[in-house]
Amino acid sequence: MNDFFIYYIIILGILIALNIALIVLVSKLKKRLDAFLKNGKQDIGAVLAEQIQKSQNQEKNSKKMFEKIARLQEISNKSFQKIGIKRYSPFSEVGGDQSFSLCLLDSQNNGFIITSHFGRDFNRIYAKPINQGACKHPLSKEEKETIAQAINEL
């Protein structure tokens, strides 16, 4: 009977220890659940419905942001992204590289080139359209170099 009593005490001790561990574990889980349910003021169904609504709102907002990003990319392709500039002296009597050519192009190499020829007694400014990197008007050597510089910039 002594052996039975000893086994009984050991098993009872193990069961008490397991019971205490379970009480501590349940207490921790209850604290987490209370925090999730705002101290019992909401039921789990209301919390889940709220989370589903938030998820749906985030999905709608994400869709709107992706649409805005696509629109900005479209606008970006049409804005000037490539720039070429060259200063030079086309006339031997005037120095200091006062003349210039400036080329502004979008992502498709469409845009324009502005050239200013500065002489001792005059200043002439020309503007020529550029379509897909080419111009239907005659171009000077400097203008061709400026367009090539702009196209090869990116």
Residue frames as a rotation matrix with the C-alpha (Angstrom) as fourth column:
MET 1
0.563 0.826 0.000 0.00
0.826 -0.563 0.000 0.00
0.000 0.000 -1.000 0.00
ASN 2
0.264 -0.565 -0.782 2.93
0.248 -0.743 0.621 2.30
-0.932 -0.358 -0.056 0.49
ASP 3
-0.763 -0.543 0.351 3.93
0.442 -0.042 0.896 1.94
-0.472 0.838 0.273 -3.16
PHE 4
-0.108 0.818 0.565 0.37
0.952 -0.078 0.295 2.71
0.286 0.569 -0.771 -4.26
PHE 5
0.690 0.362 -0.627 0.26
0.609 -0.759 0.231 5.80
-0.392 -0.541 -0.744 -2.04
ILE 6
-0.208 -0.859 -0.468 3.61
0.212 -0.507 0.836 7.07
-0.955 0.075 0.287 -3.38
TYR 7
-0.765 -0.023 0.644 2.46
0.641 0.064 0.765 6.60
-0.059 0.998 -0.035 -6.99
TYR 8
0.294 0.953 0.076 -0.79
0.943 -0.302 0.142 8.31
0.158 0.030 -0.987 -6.11
ILE 9
0.494 -0.197 -0.847 1.08
0.369 -0.835 0.409 11.33
-0.787 -0.514 -0.340 -4.64
ILE 10
-0.613 -0.789 -0.022 3.43
0.263 -0.231 0.937 11.53
-0.745 0.569 0.349 -7.67
ILE 11
-0.532 0.495 0.687 0.55
0.815 0.079 0.574 11.38
0.229 0.865 -0.445 -10.15
LEU 12
0.558 0.756 -0.343 -1.42
0.825 -0.550 0.130 13.91
-0.090 -0.355 -0.930 -8.11
GLY 13
0.105 -0.627 -0.772 1.62
0.264 -0.731 0.630 16.26
-0.959 -0.270 0.089 -8.08
ILE 14
-0.840 -0.393 0.374 2.04
0.425 -0.048 0.904 15.93
-0.337 0.918 0.208 -11.84
LEU 15
-0.118 0.893 0.435 -1.67
0.935 -0.048 0.352 16.64
0.335 0.448 -0.829 -12.38
ILE 16
0.599 0.288 -0.747 -1.53
0.617 -0.760 0.201 19.69
-0.510 -0.582 -0.633 -10.12
ALA 17
-0.360 -0.817 -0.449 1.55
0.183 -0.534 0.825 21.01
-0.915 0.215 0.343 -11.98
LEU 18
-0.778 0.146 0.612 -0.17
0.626 0.099 0.773 20.46
0.052 0.984 -0.168 -15.35
ASN 19
0.291 0.955 -0.050 -3.30
0.950 -0.282 0.136 22.17
0.116 -0.088 -0.989 -14.04
ILE 20
0.345 -0.256 -0.903 -1.28
0.361 -0.852 0.379 25.21
-0.866 -0.457 -0.202 -12.89
ALA 21
-0.752 -0.659 0.025 0.49
0.232 -0.230 0.945 25.36
-0.617 0.717 0.326 -16.28
LEU 22
-0.460 0.668 0.584 -2.88
0.841 0.119 0.527 25.22
0.283 0.734 -0.617 -18.07
ILE 23
0.530 0.647 -0.549 -4.30
0.795 -0.604 0.056 27.97
-0.295 -0.466 -0.834 -15.85
VAL 24
-0.105 -0.660 -0.744 -1.31
0.139 -0.750 0.646 30.22
-0.985 -0.036 0.170 -16.65
LEU 25
-0.887 -0.239 0.396 -1.62
0.388 0.081 0.918 29.44
-0.252 0.968 0.021 -20.38
VAL 26
-0.052 0.951 0.305 -5.37
0.965 -0.031 0.261 30.11
0.258 0.308 -0.916 -20.41
SER 27
0.451 0.163 -0.878 -4.81
0.576 -0.804 0.146 33.37
-0.682 -0.571 -0.456 -18.50
LYS 28
-0.556 -0.723 -0.410 -2.29
0.071 -0.533 0.843 34.55
-0.828 0.440 0.347 -21.11
LEU 29
-0.786 0.321 0.528 -4.63
0.604 0.216 0.767 33.58
0.132 0.922 -0.364 -23.96
LYS 30
0.268 0.932 -0.245 -7.51
0.961 -0.276 0.001 35.40
-0.066 -0.236 -0.970 -22.27
LYS 31
0.098 -0.318 -0.943 -5.42
0.269 -0.904 0.333 38.57
-0.958 -0.286 -0.003 -21.97
ARG 32
-0.891 -0.453 0.021 -4.58
0.112 -0.176 0.978 38.38
-0.439 0.874 0.208 -25.68
LEU 33
-0.470 0.801 0.370 -8.19
0.829 0.257 0.496 37.75
0.302 0.540 -0.785 -26.62
ASP 34
0.376 0.592 -0.713 -9.37
0.798 -0.598 -0.076 40.61
-0.471 -0.541 -0.697 -24.39
ALA 35
-0.350 -0.566 -0.746 -6.90
0.027 -0.802 0.596 42.94
-0.936 0.189 0.297 -26.07
PHE 36
-0.960 0.016 0.281 -8.10
0.279 0.163 0.946 41.76
-0.030 0.986 -0.161 -29.48
LEU 37
-0.190 0.977 0.100 -11.75
0.830 0.105 0.547 42.14
0.524 0.187 -0.831 -28.48
LYS 38
-0.444 -0.074 0.893 -11.16
-0.133 -0.980 -0.148 45.45
0.886 -0.185 0.425 -26.68
ASN 39
-0.941 -0.072 0.332 -11.66
-0.338 0.092 -0.937 44.05
0.036 -0.993 -0.111 -23.15
GLY 40
-0.751 0.644 0.145 -14.76
0.585 0.751 -0.308 42.08
-0.308 -0.146 -0.940 -24.05
LYS 41
-0.324 0.647 -0.691 -16.66
-0.227 -0.762 -0.607 45.07
-0.919 -0.039 0.393 -25.46
GLN 42
0.009 0.305 -0.952 -16.86
-0.999 -0.033 -0.020 43.45
-0.038 0.952 0.304 -28.89
ASP 43
0.577 0.150 0.803 -17.62
-0.202 0.979 -0.037 39.96
-0.791 -0.141 0.595 -30.00
ILE 44
-0.370 -0.842 0.392 -15.40
0.160 0.358 0.920 38.02
-0.915 0.403 0.002 -32.36
GLY 45
0.085 0.495 0.865 -17.89
0.955 0.208 -0.212 38.34
-0.285 0.844 -0.455 -35.24
ALA 46
0.944 0.272 -0.188 -17.84
0.234 -0.951 -0.203 42.15
-0.234 0.147 -0.961 -35.05
VAL 47
0.244 -0.938 -0.247 -14.04
-0.351 -0.323 0.879 42.21
-0.904 -0.128 -0.408 -34.95
LEU 48
-0.435 -0.395 0.809 -13.80
0.526 0.618 0.584 39.90
-0.731 0.680 -0.061 -37.97
ALA 49
0.491 0.677 0.549 -16.38
0.860 -0.274 -0.431 41.96
-0.142 0.683 -0.716 -39.89
GLU 50
0.851 -0.235 -0.471 -14.39
-0.143 -0.964 0.223 45.11
-0.506 -0.123 -0.854 -39.12
GLN 51
-0.155 -0.981 0.120 -11.16
-0.186 0.149 0.971 43.49
-0.970 0.128 -0.205 -40.32
ILE 52
-0.183 0.183 0.966 -12.83
0.865 0.497 0.070 42.28
-0.467 0.848 -0.249 -43.53
GLN 53
0.845 0.528 0.078 -14.11
0.512 -0.759 -0.402 45.82
-0.153 0.380 -0.912 -44.19
LYS 54
0.516 -0.740 -0.430 -10.65
-0.387 -0.650 0.654 47.26
-0.764 -0.171 -0.622 -43.61
SER 55
-0.380 -0.667 0.641 -9.17
0.260 0.587 0.766 44.71
-0.887 0.458 -0.050 -45.99
GLN 56
0.218 0.555 0.803 -11.72
0.950 0.066 -0.304 45.58
-0.222 0.829 -0.513 -48.68
ASN 57
0.945 0.101 -0.311 -11.00
0.083 -0.994 -0.070 49.31
-0.317 0.040 -0.948 -48.23
GLN 58
0.093 -0.988 -0.126 -7.27
-0.322 -0.150 0.935 48.69
-0.942 -0.046 -0.332 -48.55
GLU 59
-0.301 -0.140 0.943 -7.88
0.706 0.632 0.319 46.70
-0.641 0.762 -0.092 -51.73
LYS 60
0.685 0.615 0.391 -9.89
0.725 -0.521 -0.450 49.59
-0.073 0.592 -0.803 -53.21
ASN 61
0.792 -0.448 -0.415 -7.21
-0.280 -0.870 0.405 52.10
-0.543 -0.205 -0.815 -52.20
SER 62
-0.209 -0.897 0.389 -4.49
0.055 0.387 0.921 49.91
-0.976 0.214 -0.031 -53.73
LYS 63
0.039 0.307 0.951 -6.42
0.943 0.304 -0.136 49.71
-0.331 0.902 -0.278 -56.98
LYS 64
0.947 0.320 -0.019 -6.78
0.304 -0.917 -0.259 53.51
-0.101 0.240 -0.966 -57.06
MET 65
0.428 -0.864 -0.265 -3.05
-0.364 -0.433 0.824 53.95
-0.827 -0.256 -0.500 -56.38
PHE 66
-0.329 -0.549 0.768 -2.11
0.482 0.602 0.637 51.57
-0.812 0.579 0.066 -59.21
GLU 67
0.467 0.559 0.685 -4.40
0.882 -0.239 -0.406 53.51
-0.063 0.794 -0.605 -61.56
LYS 68
0.944 -0.162 -0.288 -2.74
-0.117 -0.979 0.168 56.78
-0.309 -0.125 -0.943 -60.51
ILE 69
0.028 -0.989 0.149 0.71
-0.129 0.144 0.981 55.26
-0.991 -0.047 -0.124 -60.99
ALA 70
-0.126 -0.015 0.992 -0.24
0.869 0.480 0.118 54.11
-0.478 0.877 -0.047 -64.50
ARG 71
0.829 0.479 0.288 -1.51
0.557 -0.746 -0.365 57.62
0.040 0.463 -0.885 -65.30
LEU 72
0.700 -0.640 -0.316 1.71
-0.341 -0.689 0.639 59.19
-0.627 -0.340 -0.701 -63.98
GLN 73
-0.218 -0.777 0.590 3.77
0.310 0.518 0.797 56.81
-0.925 0.357 0.128 -66.10
GLU 74
0.264 0.409 0.874 1.73
0.956 0.008 -0.293 57.83
-0.126 0.913 -0.389 -69.14
ILE 75
0.994 0.082 -0.067 2.31
0.080 -0.996 -0.026 61.52
-0.069 0.021 -0.997 -68.37
SER 76
0.371 -0.928 -0.035 6.00
-0.197 -0.115 0.974 60.88
-0.908 -0.354 -0.225 -67.72
ASN 77
-0.086 -0.399 0.913 6.46
0.769 0.555 0.315 59.32
-0.633 0.729 0.260 -71.16
LYS 78
0.493 0.373 0.787 5.17
0.820 -0.500 -0.277 62.54
0.290 0.782 -0.552 -72.76
SER 79
0.951 -0.192 -0.244 7.26
-0.050 -0.870 0.490 64.94
-0.306 -0.454 -0.837 -70.68
PHE 80
0.582 -0.800 -0.142 10.77
-0.484 -0.201 -0.852 66.04
0.653 0.565 -0.504 -71.60
GLN 81
0.952 -0.261 0.162 13.26
0.035 0.617 0.786 63.54
-0.305 -0.742 0.596 -70.29
LYS 82
0.248 -0.882 0.401 16.24
0.926 0.337 0.168 63.96
-0.283 0.330 0.901 -72.57
ILE 83
0.915 -0.016 -0.403 18.26
-0.042 -0.997 -0.057 67.13
-0.401 0.069 -0.913 -72.91
GLY 84
0.184 -0.894 0.408 21.14
0.973 0.224 0.051 67.99
-0.137 0.388 0.911 -75.18
ILE 85
0.948 0.065 -0.312 22.99
0.049 -0.997 -0.058 71.30
-0.315 0.040 -0.948 -75.32
LYS 86
0.126 -0.926 0.355 25.99
0.980 0.172 0.100 72.50
-0.154 0.335 0.929 -77.26
ARG 87
0.744 -0.045 -0.667 27.68
-0.006 -0.998 0.061 75.91
-0.668 -0.041 -0.743 -77.22
TYR 88
0.046 -0.728 0.684 29.81
0.913 0.308 0.267 76.94
-0.405 0.612 0.679 -80.17
SER 89
-0.076 -0.158 -0.985 31.06
-0.203 -0.964 0.170 79.78
-0.976 0.212 0.041 -82.37
PRO 90
0.473 0.317 0.822 29.65
0.643 0.513 -0.569 79.46
-0.602 0.798 0.039 -85.91
PHE 91
0.917 -0.147 0.371 31.36
0.178 -0.682 -0.710 82.64
0.358 0.717 -0.599 -87.14
SER 92
0.168 -0.959 -0.227 35.09
0.888 0.247 -0.387 83.19
0.427 -0.136 0.894 -87.07
GLU 93
-0.365 -0.343 0.866 34.81
0.106 -0.939 -0.327 86.90
0.925 -0.028 0.379 -86.18
VAL 94
0.293 0.513 0.807 32.83
-0.803 -0.325 0.499 86.23
0.518 -0.794 0.317 -82.97
GLY 95
-0.562 -0.561 -0.608 34.34
-0.102 0.776 -0.622 84.10
0.821 -0.287 -0.493 -80.21
GLY 96
-0.758 0.149 0.635 33.28
-0.653 -0.188 -0.734 83.02
0.010 -0.971 0.240 -76.75
ASP 97
-0.876 0.441 -0.194 30.89
0.389 0.886 0.252 80.28
0.283 0.145 -0.948 -77.84
GLN 98
-0.799 0.593 -0.100 27.91
-0.429 -0.678 -0.596 82.65
-0.422 -0.433 0.796 -77.70
SER 99
-0.152 0.750 -0.644 25.77
-0.875 0.201 0.441 80.50
0.460 0.630 0.625 -80.01
PHE 100
-0.744 -0.059 0.666 24.02
-0.462 0.765 -0.449 77.35
-0.483 -0.641 -0.596 -78.82
SER 101
-0.313 0.718 -0.622 21.68
-0.489 0.440 0.753 74.52
0.814 0.540 0.213 -79.73
LEU 102
-0.707 0.214 0.674 19.28
-0.618 0.278 -0.735 73.12
-0.345 -0.937 -0.064 -77.13
CYS 103
-0.469 0.534 -0.703 17.33
-0.382 0.595 0.707 69.91
0.796 0.601 -0.075 -77.73
LEU 104
-0.565 0.409 0.716 14.46
-0.718 0.184 -0.671 68.71
-0.407 -0.894 0.189 -75.50
LEU 105
-0.478 0.346 -0.807 12.98
-0.507 0.641 0.576 65.24
0.717 0.685 -0.131 -76.14
ASP 106
0.370 0.635 0.678 10.44
-0.925 0.321 0.203 62.92
-0.089 -0.703 0.706 -74.50
SER 107
-0.025 -0.396 0.918 10.88
-0.411 0.841 0.352 59.15
-0.911 -0.369 -0.184 -74.06
GLN 108
0.556 0.301 0.775 9.90
0.531 0.589 -0.610 58.55
-0.639 0.750 0.168 -77.70
ASN 109
-0.518 -0.855 0.023 12.49
0.653 -0.378 0.656 61.09
-0.552 0.355 0.754 -78.95
ASN 110
0.143 0.605 0.783 9.82
0.835 -0.499 0.233 63.64
0.531 0.621 -0.576 -79.86
GLY 111
0.273 -0.042 -0.961 10.35
0.711 -0.664 0.231 67.30
-0.648 -0.747 -0.151 -79.06
PHE 112
0.952 0.020 0.306 12.23
0.230 -0.704 -0.672 70.22
0.202 0.710 -0.674 -80.54
ILE 113
-0.045 -0.979 -0.198 15.59
0.984 -0.078 0.159 71.86
-0.171 -0.188 0.967 -80.98
ILE 114
0.965 0.227 -0.128 16.24
0.216 -0.972 -0.092 75.57
-0.145 0.061 -0.988 -80.52
THR 115
0.043 -0.976 0.216 19.33
0.999 0.047 0.011 77.09
-0.021 0.215 0.976 -82.07
SER 116
0.901 0.127 -0.414 20.62
0.172 -0.982 0.072 80.60
-0.397 -0.136 -0.908 -81.45
HIS 117
0.166 -0.853 0.496 23.28
0.955 0.013 -0.297 82.02
0.246 0.523 0.816 -83.78
PHE 118
0.753 -0.009 -0.658 24.98
0.345 -0.846 0.406 85.01
-0.560 -0.533 -0.634 -82.26
GLY 119
0.202 -0.684 0.701 26.92
0.896 -0.160 -0.414 87.33
0.396 0.711 0.581 -84.53
ARG 120
-0.753 -0.592 -0.289 28.57
0.657 -0.701 -0.277 90.68
-0.039 -0.398 0.917 -83.99
ASP 121
-0.915 0.399 -0.053 25.57
-0.403 -0.905 0.137 92.64
0.007 0.147 0.989 -85.31
PHE 122
-0.035 0.947 -0.321 22.71
-0.789 0.171 0.590 90.11
0.613 0.274 0.741 -85.01
ASN 123
-0.798 -0.062 0.600 21.18
-0.426 0.762 -0.488 87.20
-0.427 -0.645 -0.634 -83.15
ARG 124
-0.218 0.725 -0.654 19.02
-0.813 0.235 0.533 84.64
0.540 0.648 0.538 -84.94
ILE 125
-0.582 0.139 0.801 16.93
-0.554 0.654 -0.515 81.99
-0.596 -0.744 -0.303 -83.21
TYR 126
-0.374 0.420 -0.827 15.56
-0.706 0.449 0.548 78.89
0.601 0.789 0.129 -84.94
ALA 127
-0.294 0.336 0.895 13.19
-0.669 0.596 -0.444 76.22
-0.682 -0.729 0.049 -83.62
LYS 128
-0.389 0.111 -0.914 12.73
-0.774 0.499 0.390 72.89
0.500 0.859 -0.109 -85.36
PRO 129
0.530 0.649 0.546 10.43
-0.833 0.518 0.193 70.00
-0.158 -0.557 0.816 -84.43
ILE 130
-0.702 -0.690 -0.177 11.93
-0.699 0.715 -0.014 66.56
0.136 0.114 -0.984 -83.78
ASN 131
0.491 0.866 0.101 9.80
-0.870 0.494 -0.008 63.47
-0.057 -0.084 0.995 -84.42
GLN 132
0.971 -0.129 0.202 11.19
0.088 0.976 0.198 60.08
-0.223 -0.175 0.959 -83.31
GLY 133
0.285 -0.953 -0.106 14.71
0.391 0.015 0.920 61.49
-0.875 -0.304 0.377 -83.31
ALA 134
-0.460 -0.415 0.785 14.54
0.878 -0.077 0.473 62.92
-0.136 0.906 0.400 -86.83
CYS 135
-0.097 0.375 -0.922 13.84
0.062 -0.922 -0.382 66.37
-0.993 -0.094 0.066 -88.26
LYS 136
0.428 0.329 0.842 12.33
0.823 0.245 -0.513 67.10
-0.375 0.912 -0.166 -91.67
HIS 137
0.983 -0.169 -0.065 14.20
-0.181 -0.937 -0.300 70.43
-0.010 0.307 -0.952 -91.81
PRO 138
0.389 -0.913 -0.124 17.90
0.222 0.223 -0.949 70.71
0.894 0.341 0.289 -92.66
LEU 139
0.972 -0.125 -0.202 20.14
0.195 -0.061 0.979 70.44
-0.134 -0.990 -0.035 -89.59
SER 140
0.477 -0.875 0.080 23.55
-0.747 -0.451 -0.489 71.88
0.464 0.173 -0.869 -88.96
LYS 141
-0.139 -0.647 -0.750 26.42
0.045 0.752 -0.657 69.71
0.989 -0.125 -0.075 -87.71
GLU 142
-0.904 -0.226 0.363 25.99
-0.306 -0.250 -0.919 71.17
0.298 -0.941 0.157 -84.20
GLU 143
-0.050 0.966 0.252 22.25
-0.999 -0.050 -0.009 70.51
0.004 -0.252 0.968 -84.20
LYS 144
0.466 0.150 -0.872 22.82
-0.363 0.931 -0.033 66.88
0.807 0.332 0.488 -85.21
GLU 145
-0.551 -0.751 -0.363 25.36
0.110 0.366 -0.924 66.52
0.827 -0.549 -0.119 -82.40
THR 146
-0.745 0.328 0.581 22.93
-0.664 -0.450 -0.597 68.06
0.066 -0.831 0.553 -79.89
ILE 147
0.364 0.909 -0.202 20.11
-0.892 0.403 0.206 65.71
0.269 0.106 0.957 -80.94
ALA 148
0.216 -0.374 -0.902 22.45
-0.024 0.921 -0.388 62.72
0.976 0.106 0.190 -80.69
GLN 149
-0.828 -0.528 0.188 23.55
-0.150 -0.114 -0.982 63.88
0.540 -0.842 0.015 -77.24
ALA 150
-0.333 0.788 0.517 19.93
-0.941 -0.248 -0.229 64.11
-0.052 -0.563 0.825 -76.06
ILE 151
0.534 0.576 -0.618 18.95
-0.651 0.747 0.133 60.72
0.539 0.331 0.775 -77.51
ASN 152
0.113 -0.604 -0.789 21.94
0.195 0.792 -0.579 58.96
0.974 -0.089 0.207 -75.95
GLU 153
-0.282 -0.229 0.932 21.52
-0.720 -0.591 -0.364 60.66
0.634 -0.773 0.002 -72.56
LEU 154
0.377 0.531 0.759 19.47
-0.910 0.364 0.198 57.89
-0.171 -0.765 0.621 -70.92
